[in-house]
Amino acid sequence: MFVTCYLLFVICNLESIKLPANLTPEYHKAEKWYRNAGSDSEKILALEQMLRVIPKHKGTDHLRADLRRRLSKSKEAAGKRSSTKSVDIFHIPKSGAGQVVLIGAPNSGKSSIVAELTNAKATVADFPFATSVPLPGMVSFEDIQIQLVDMPPITAEYCSPGQVGTYRNCNLIGVVIDLSGNVDEQWSICLDFLESRRLLIDAQTPSEDEDGNMLARKAFIVGTKSDMAPGGAVRHIVRLCKDRFDFITTGGGSKRAKDKLAKKLFELLGVIRIYSKPPGKRPDMNEPFTLPKGSTVMDLAGTIHRELEGKLKSARIWGSGVYDGQNVHKSHVLNDRDIVELHFG
């Protein structure tokens, strides 16, 4: 009788003991993302990631239940806020061949880049936080326009609420590093900001999650003030980039440097220019359609108008890898500067 009672006492106490959760580095990374989230959408994404990577065993039962409750409350709060009329200053509608959004520490040179490459009235100042709201401008590259967006600076302790959404919705992120300043500190601030919020495409973070939510974007590094940088600064940032990021320098405001940066933006966006040719008429060489690399004739038809995809019968092409006016299949992969004549039934 005594032994039986003792065993029951032990079992009851064991059930009250909190089992170790053994949380993984991936979970702690997602938890940090949640703590730093500045919007409902970011909190929801972070909570979903925490639930996705948390170990599933007896020791995490209560924590998983708490995460599900928080996720439900966040979605409910997001729904209520979306039903009220408000203006999100960090929502920048895309324009041109692609949207490139800059990120950098205070006085890194973001505003100078936008001022030099676009007609936007960027505030260029020697004091920090001169840029308080996103400022878009258009970069001209040959016969297309690329949207370049200046953003408020970030620090290790602060970023503007809602700022993350601008980076998540763009096509390309430009990390701006002042080569005349403390390169390591700026690099650490920007990389930690982007990685902690799953904004960088890597082996663990695709561009979209399984639910279709936008996550990560491709990024590259812009080294500013290279004309004032100490010896070895460029080599040092190249070593930091390794094979992970493309890198380009700018400084001095020369036309050659600006043209080089505009060309780099075009290359990194991964788009092609396609010129349309109405049957029996000359092609329109002034305003090309821009499509992602790897797009087909059918994709072009859908870009012109969604309803045209089902009506497309044939196409003729003047351009790379074909003879002039060659008839091609709807699945034919297009190349930059192809001229396409579409025929509909």
N, C-alpha and C positions, 0 to 999 in steps of 0.2 A: 504493500500500500504506500509506504513511504517513498519507494523508488518510483512508482507511477506518478505520484504528486510532484516529485522532484523533476522528472522528465517533462511533465506538462509545464512546470515553471520555466524550465530552460527554453522550451519551444516558444512559449509566449514572449519571452525576453528576446530571443533571436529574431522574431518577427518584427520587434520594435526597433531593432538595431538597423541603422541606415547603412546599407551595403555600399561599397565604393563604386563610384560612377565610371572611373577610368576613362575620362574624357580625352579625346584625341586632339592633336594639334589643329586638325581641320575644324573641329568644333570650336576651339578657343579662337581661331581666326574668324569664324562666322559670328561668334559672340562679340568680338571686338567690332566687327562691321555693324552689328545691331546697336551697340552702345553709341557708335558715332553717327548713326543714321539721322539725317536731317529732314526726312519726309516719311509719310505713311507708306509710300510705295517701297522705299528702301528698307523700312522696318519689316515689311511683309516678305520681301525677298530674302532678307537676312534670317528671319525666323524659319522660313521654308528651308533654307540651307542648313540651319542648325538641326532641324528635324531630320533632314536627309542624311547627315553625317554622324549624328549622335549614336553611340553604341546601343544596341537594343538588347537589354538584359534586365534582370530584376532590380539592379541598382539604379537604373535610370527611369523607372516607371513614373515616379512622381515628377521628375524633371520634364519628361516628355509630355505628361498631362498638363503641366504648367505652360510649356511652350505652345501646346495646342490652344490653351485658353487665351494666351497673349496674341496668338495669330488670329484667332476669331475676333478679339476685341479690336485689333489693328485694322482688319478688313471692314469691320462695322464702322469704325471711325473714319476710314477712308471713304466709305460709301456716303456717309453723312456730309463730309466736307465737299465731295464732288458734286453733291446736289445743290450746294450754295454757289452763287455766282461770285467768282473771284478771278483776278488776273494773276497768272503765274509769270513773273518777269523772267524766270529761268527757262521758260519754254520758248525756244527759238525755232520757228518754222524753217525747214530746210529749203534751200534755194540753190540753183546752179547745178553743176556736175557733182557736187558733194559738199558736205559740211565738215570743216576742220575746226576743232575747238582747242584753244590753248590753255595750258595749266602751268603755273609757276609760282615761286615764292615772291614776296614783295620786291619791286624794282628789278625783276629778272629781265625785263625788256619785252614783255608781251605786247604792251601798247605801242611800242616803237615799231614792232613788226607789222601790226595791223595798220598803223599810220603810213608806213612806207609802201605797203603792198596794195592798199585799198584806198577808196575815197572817204572812208568813215572818219569822223572827227574824233579820233581817239585822244584821250587826255594823257599826254606824255609829261611826267613830272619826276623830280628828283626825290620826292617824299613818297613813303609807302601808302598803299591803299587808295591811290588816286582813282582807280577803277572800282566802282561800287556795284555796277550792274553789267550784265552781258552787253557787248557791243559788236554787232555783226557788220562785216564789210565784204565786198566782192573783189577777188583777185582775178585779173585777166591773164589767161594763158592761151596764147595763139587765138583760137576762135571759140573758146569757152570761158565761162566764169565759174570760179570756185569760191564758196562761202567760207570766210575766215572769221572766227568769233573770239574776241578778247573777253577775258573773264576776270572777276575779282581774284586777287591773290589768295593763296592758302598759306597757313603756317602749321607747325607741328601741333598746335592747340586749337586751331580754328579754321573753319571754312563756312561760307555763307549757307544758311539753310536752303535746300532746294538745288544747290549747285551740282550735286552729284547727278541729278536727272539730265542735265545738259550734256554731260559727258557720256551718259549711258545711251542717249538718243542720237548722238552724232555718228559720222562715218569714220572719223579718224581723230586721234588725240595727239596734239603737239606739245611735248614736255619742254618748256623753255628754261634753259640753264644759263645764268650769267657767268661766263668764263673768267671774268675779272674779279669775281667774288669767291665765296667759300663753296666750291663745287660739291664737296662731299656732303655738306649740310643740306644744300638745295636738293641734291640727288636723293638723300634719305627722306626728306619731307615729301617730295613728289611720289617716289616709289611706294612709300608706306601708305600714302593716301590712296593711290590707285589699287594696290594689292589688297589692302584691308577691306575695300569695298567691291572686290572682284570685278574691277573695270578693265583688266588686262587679259587678252586672250593668251592662254597657255595650255599645257597638257591637261590641267584640271578644270579650266574655265573656258567653255565654248562661247560663241557669240550669243547663243540663246540657250535657255534651259529647256527641259522636256515639256514644259507647259507653254513654250513660245514666248516667255518673258525675255526681253533684251537684257543681256548681261555685259559682256566685254566688248572692247573695241581694240583695233590695232593701234599702236602708238609709235611715235618716233621722237627723236631728240633734236632740238634746235639750240645750238650753242651761240649765244649772243655776245656782242662786244669782244669779238675775237681779236680786233685790232688793239685792244687794251689789255688782253689777257697776259698773265705772266708766262714765262717759258715752261713748257711741259703741261699746261692746262688742257690743251686739246688732246694730247696723248693720254692724259689721265682719264678724261671723260670717255674716250674711245675704249679704254680698258674696262671701264665700268659698264659700258654698253655691251661689251663682248659681242656675241652673235645674236643677241636678243632684240636690239633696236637698231633701226637705221639712224644715221647721225649726219647732220649738216650744220655748217657754221654760217653765221651772218655777222656783218659788222661794217661800219663805214658808210652804209647807205648807197653803195654803187649800184648802177643799173645791172651790171653783170651779176652781182650777188642776189639782187631781187629776182632777176629772171631765173637764176639757178634754183632759188627756193620755190618759185611758182612751178617750175618743171618738176621738182621733187614732190610737191603736193599732188600733182597730176599722176605721177607714177605710183605713189603710195595709195592713192584712192582706188587704183585697180579698175579704171573705167576705160571704155573705148568710145570713139566718136563715129557715128554712122550718119551718112548723108542720104536723104530720101530723094528719089527721082520719080516723079509722076510719069506714067507711060506716055511716050511721044513728046516729052518735054525735057528741058535741061534740068539737071539736079540742083537742089537748093544747097549751096555750099556756104551759106552764111550762118545758119543756126542748126548745127548737128544735134542729133539725139545722142544722149550719153547712156550707156548701158554697162553693167559689170562685165569684166573679161569672162569669156566663155559663153556669152549670150548667143542665142540662135536667131534665125530669121523669124521663127514663131515668137520669140521674146520681143523682137522689134515690133511686130504687129500688135502685140498686147500693150507695149509701151505707147504706141500711137493712139490706140483706143482698145479697151478691153474686149469689146464686142467683135473686133476685127479678127481675133485669133481663130474663131470658128469659121470665118468666111475666107480665110487665106487659101488660095489654090496653088500658086506658084510664085517664084521670085527669080529675078535676074540680078547679077552682081558684077560690078566693076571694082577690082581691088586686088588684095593679096591672095596668091595661090590659085587664081582663076583667070581664065581669059576674058576679055571685055565682053560683057553682056551674057555671060554663061548662065544657063538655067541651073538652079540649085534646089535641093530638097528643103523642106521647112525646118529640118533639124540641122541644117548647115551652120557651123560655128563661124561667127563673124570676127573680123579683125579691125583694128583701128584704121579709120579713114576709108572704110569700104563705102561704096555707093550702091544703094539697094533700090530696086524697082519692084514693088509688090503688086501682085495681081489677085483680085478678090472675085469670088463667084457670087 
